[in-house]
Amino acid sequence: MILKNIGFWRNSSRLSALFIVIITMACKSNQLPVQESKENISAITVSLDTIPKKIDSVAVKAKIEEKERAIAAYNPSVKKDFDILHTDLDLSFDFKRQAVIGKAELTIKPFFYPNKELVLDAQDFELGEIFFVQNGNRESITYDYDEAKLRIHLPRVLTKADTFRIALDYSAFPERNAGGGSQAITDTKGLYFIDPLDTLPDKPTMIWTQGETTHNSKWFPTIDSPNEKFTQLIKLTVADTLITIGNGELIKQESLGEGLRKDYWEMKLPHSAYLAAFAIGDFGKVEAKWEDVSLGYFVEKGYEKGAAIVFQDTPEMIGFFSDLLGVRYPWPKYDQIVVRDFVSGAMENTTASIFMEELRLTEREAIDSEWDYIIAHELFHQWFGDYVTTESWANLTLNEGFANYSEFLWNEYKHGEDEAKLKLIAETENYFLEAETKLADLIRFDYDDAEDMFDSHSYSKGGAIFHMLREYLGKDAFYAGLKYYLTKHAFDNVEVNDLRIAFEKVSGEDLNWFFNQWFLAKGHPKLHFEVDYSKPENILISVTQLQDLNTTPLYQLPLDVSWYEGNQRKSKRFMITKGFQQISLENENPVDLVFVDEQKNLLAKKSMEASPDQMRRQFRTSNYGISRYEALDSLAAWEAVTELESIIPEALEDEFWSVRESALSILQGYPEWLEDTPELAQRVVYIAENDERNSVRAGAIDVLSAYSPDDYYSVFLKLAEDSSYMVSGSALMGLVSMESQEIDPLLMEGFAGESNFRMVIPVADYYISNAFPGKGEWFLNQANTISGEGLYYFLGYLSEYFSRFPEEGEGKATNYLFGIMENDTRSYVRLGAFQGLLGFSDNPEILKKISEVAAQESDSELIMYYQYFLETLKDEN
């Protein structure tokens, strides 16, 4: 091993001699007296200190410091000194203090080595006496506690043959030392009291948990690491008017009198600490089944019919994933719970996934529900993450990359390949956007905080890589590999090499090359293609890899090239292994247009010279909707008006809904085309009234509104009553946009009672445009009713109304916006409040307060956004 470092010292003859001395001493050290050996070693150390006099000491020291930093930054999997076998919790809740009152009894044994000190994670607890229980004996033991780690002094050294219990009473205070979080998980309390004292009129009282990454130790003592798995029993004491949902099965409900009840939730199969969970609230329940597995959809009362639609595909999803993986859904039941103020999109707690309130929809709102992707994501985690779990956060993509890929798999099965590819492209764009400022190994042990792992690398890039692996191995080998992986590692923990070995066992192929470049290195290929059509019977394609090879691999890539001969599609696969490589298509029959990665399977930045006419031909030639979508999108980006206008009629007839929707979006920017081509306008009206997809119908209405809204009054009036809020909202906006024809105020007032943002925003626009007085309370009431993305859009209208008509309650409006900007858990809603407050920034006091609230922001992207606009305002003033 010493010889590998000789390159550092190659220019020093003195050091070469020194190496001979070192090697000689090393070979003969067993012959020297101990004292002499020590003295010589000391002399060598001193000699090394003199090296910088002869060589470039700055470079050597810099390299040493770099290596030392790498060692210090490495986050290994947590060492298992003890193994928790079972966790028994008895919990009640102090709503006034927002505290958990708990009794815990943990069944534990040393993992391998004898040990006398047990360390548990217990964040922000108040502790009483702790007891050691073994063989029927119960004795009080001592401990040390620093508000995060509980160090328990066991009565004697215990070995792996010893099983014992630790029993303690405690109070946990999740509110203490909370904050932080990540892009994916915006807070770290672990357990959340929602309106605990029932003081908010439009918000129900709830308790729910969110334990990922290491936040469940905010409410029960444990070893809060993903490589620790145990069974559990959680007993919850609640008001008998409330519903509880937990991991596993509800095995008992015990009436305690005085309006209280204790529910017993038992988890008989082991899972990791971060997956322990429960939710408490006045929920309504929708019941369903998949085979003998009970399914529950829990939502606030009054929203059950919406939940039945939102989650209606769950049984089919479970069956599909079970068949696809060859591993039956492994748990006894599956509940899905919609809560208020969730700090993430959703969380895959074992048998009990919790979702954000955006999935709380009325029956009518659920008609346009497009939440299957998040439902599939959390469900797939029940295999990838819960059944088989990453052993460390460094390997997070083994959980999240697979869950992201499930969204593709479900779309492919349910809606077809083109829709699946549309989702995949959106994910790759998420990754590429992040990669502009951040490049990291997919499997990385040098994170500063485990929360940093929850990024577009772990999610989006991971999912795209799994897709490329499927396309390389073939579907049969890929799914067989997943079955092997899941079966071999059931209820266990894994690292990335376990996945590689599983695919190698099945396929018989060494896949180190694939895993090394995609999982264990950073970046992505940047490929430039040049197509030589000079010999049409043998097209020559040149491929150049342009990525920075100092930080990013030179990739081995399977490249698919396709072309069409008449109506027949042909393709060939080539393996790219060089920085510059030329491939001959040997197509024989003359070809004047080829497609590189026509099906969009490669995670790569690709560039190739193409003319607008070639893109038009791509649109008209390709069998794949996603390729036609790409052509249309490219022509729009290039503003290739002539080519676009010629293919828009075809695009409006395309079988892929996204192409139709994209065509309508383009047409909205060129409404004059409808005037030139009356039959085109007739087609748009037909789409508005009849298309099978509501988002496409809404897009068609928007085109008519941009073209000549007064001419389509009757169409808008009819569609404003459509059952789809997407359609009716666009139609209502069409009515509002009319110029020569006045709307009956009573008609608009008839829609003023709606609470869906798609209807509220047109009414708000109508009130603002027509300077309606006395609507301040309406705006504020709507702001307190609308949730999610709708609230973000509405805040701009609220701001505009009160800035135009301050007498309607400007103070109330700004106080409301400041409350949202300061306290809302969703970053995009805080952004909407900030943007709304800018409408009042000509008031120095308000501008000062905006700056003060902005200074409290923790989201790095919002901080940059705030700073940019606040600096601009300062310059203007």
Order of alpha helices (4+ residues) and beta strands (2+ residues): alpha-alpha-alpha-beta-beta-beta-beta-beta-beta-beta-beta-beta-beta-beta-beta-beta-beta-beta-beta-beta-alpha-alpha-beta-beta-beta-alpha-beta-alpha-alpha-alpha-alpha-beta-alpha-alpha-beta-beta-beta-beta-beta-beta-beta-alpha-alpha-alpha-alpha-alpha-alpha-alpha-alpha-alpha-alpha-alpha-alpha-alpha-alpha-alpha-alpha-alpha
